[in-house]
């Protein structure tokens, strides 16, 4: 994700609609446990109250990732 998906211009544009939070699951085991993170990458779309509404597990190509983000936005409404 770091080398293929996140650098993509269309992904960057879509991600500008989100507040991005990166959790180091090795250092912050409490947060990882709270949300049931078992593997990475584990991307969550969440409401402002911390409710998870959509999850993307594993690697996604840019186009597929954008579709996942759009699904998450629709669920968050």
C-alpha positions, -999 to 999 in steps of 0.1 A, spaced: 0 0 0 28 24 9 46 21 -24 17 14 -49 -16 26 -36 -11 56 -13 12 74 -38 -14 72 -65 -27 107 -74 -64 96 -75 -60 79 -41 -44 110 -26 -73 131 -39 -99 107 -24 -80 105 9 -82 143 12 -118 138 22 -108 119 53 -89 125 85 -61 100 84 -48 84 116 -19 59 115 -17 35 144 15 15 150 0 -17 162 33 -29 177 35 2 199 -3 8 206 -16 -27 213 -45 -12 233 -60 6 203 -53 -24 180 -71 -46 205 -100 -22 208 -107 -25 171 -98 -61 167 -68 -56 144 -54 -90 136 -33 -82 106 -21 -52 85 -29 -34 65 -63 -29 82 -79 3 69 -110 15 87 -136 41 77 -150 55 109 -176 80 120 -164 109 141 -176 91 173 -152 62 166 -177 38 152 -162 17 125 -185 15 94 -162 -1 68 -130 -22 68 -105 -29 41 -81 -58 49 -49 -65 30 -35 -49 -1 -57 -31 -26 -48 -17 -60 -55 21 -63 -88 17 -82 -102 -10 -59 -91 11 -29 -109 42 -41 -141 21 -45 -137 8 -9 -133 44 3 -164 54 -15 -183 25 0 -171 36 34 -182 72 28 -217 60 18 -220 38 50 -208 67 72 -238 89 61 
